Amino acid sequence: MPLFSSEQERRYRLLLGDEFEEFQKACERPLPTVMRCNTLKANPKEVFPMIEEDGFEVTPLEWYPYAARVSGPLNNLGNTIPHFGGLFYLQEEASLLPVMILKPEPKELILDIASAPGSKATQAAQHMDNKGVIVANDVSGERLKALSYHIERMGILNITITQMDGRRFGRLTPNTFHKVIADCPCSGEGTIRKDSRASQDPSPKARKRLTETQKALLVSAYKAAIPGGLILYSTCTLAPEENEGVVSYLLENYKCSTIPVELPGFSARQGIERWEEQRFHPMVKNALRIYPHLNDTGGFFLSLIRKEG
Ligand SMILES: C[S@@+](CC[C@H](N)C(=O)[O-])C[C@H]1O[C@@H](n2cnc3c(N)ncnc32)[C@H](O)[C@@H]1O
């Protein structure tokens, strides 16, 4: 069976031009396993050798000091004692970017509006050295159970969990949070190396429903941020409607701007200003598109936004 449907291939060819073949080859390869060391419990110099002792090969990432690619004959890292003991978290490499870019600091009040199972919330906790407060919200109780497990296992003290529709935060807690993570539900095209079902197109109706939820969550994140606060919008899809289309909607309707982001040692493409019949706000070009062939990761999109005071 071909990896992409004909519609998906048409869209990717339009998006990637000459890079399409390279992109397709990368999507066919399995995704490297990546672990992030939990510096609340131990440092990479202690954790990486422990994993090597369990028979895995560990290659530290050059661009992020706490994480490494791991491979081994038995890729069952989640069943090792260091994992049960909370010394690391298994996290897709590109998904490390939002927190690295948002730079949450101790003493800040952070909202993670769609947080489960907690890759970014637990990463933020370690960047904040277990200080300040992170409100980690999700609408799904099942997924929040996984987050609770990670919080306990990793010795995290500064996360409080809420279970509600994230679209309500803007009204309930306006102008409150220094920084907001809006890692939104999406069509998941960027996860194709982990799950080939991600190559299936959502129907136009399903895509519309998704973009409406994404816009509402991003507006809620915007309203919940303090004036001058930062919002990090991200998805693990490559669809422009769910990415630049959503950020463009915020830029056109609310007082905010996007911020250019530097990623030393990591390749990315700029956000696109046009897609089929649509023209987006010019500031979407500050967003980053991460394609699997650029760094041998999953696909990802992110945009750093400042709420104007
Ligand atoms: C991409 S996943 C989040 C991954 C998470 N940020 C992490 O880093 O582990 C999107 C999440 O959005 C949640 N979600 C969907 N609709 C929501 C809503 N209206 N309010 C809050 N969360 C929602 C889903 O349950 C799902 O856990």
The ligand as a Gaussian input file, in Angstrom:
#p B3LYP/6-31G(d) Opt

LIG

0 1
 C       -1.090000      16.904000      20.923000
 S       -1.926000      16.273000      22.303000
 C       -1.057000      17.077000      23.608000
 C        0.277000      16.492000      23.924000
 C        0.879000      17.117000      25.147000
 N        0.976000      18.549000      25.035000
 C        2.254000      16.554000      25.448000
 O        3.227000      17.263000      25.243000
 O        2.344000      15.412000      25.922000
 C       -3.406000      17.174000      22.291000
 C       -4.232000      17.040000      23.553000
 O       -5.341000      17.916000      23.445000
 C       -6.367000      17.399000      24.253000
 N       -7.600000      18.152000      23.897000
 C       -8.405000      18.007000      22.836000
 N       -9.386000      18.933000      22.867000
 C       -9.182000      19.673000      23.987000
 C       -9.867000      20.766000      24.591000
 N      -10.945000      21.312000      24.036000
 N       -9.372000      21.258000      25.749000
 C       -8.277000      20.727000      26.331000
 N       -7.598000      19.690000      25.807000
 C       -8.040000      19.170000      24.653000
 C       -6.342000      15.921000      23.917000
 O       -6.963000      15.161000      24.932000
 C       -4.830000      15.672000      23.827000
 O       -4.333000      15.181000      25.037000

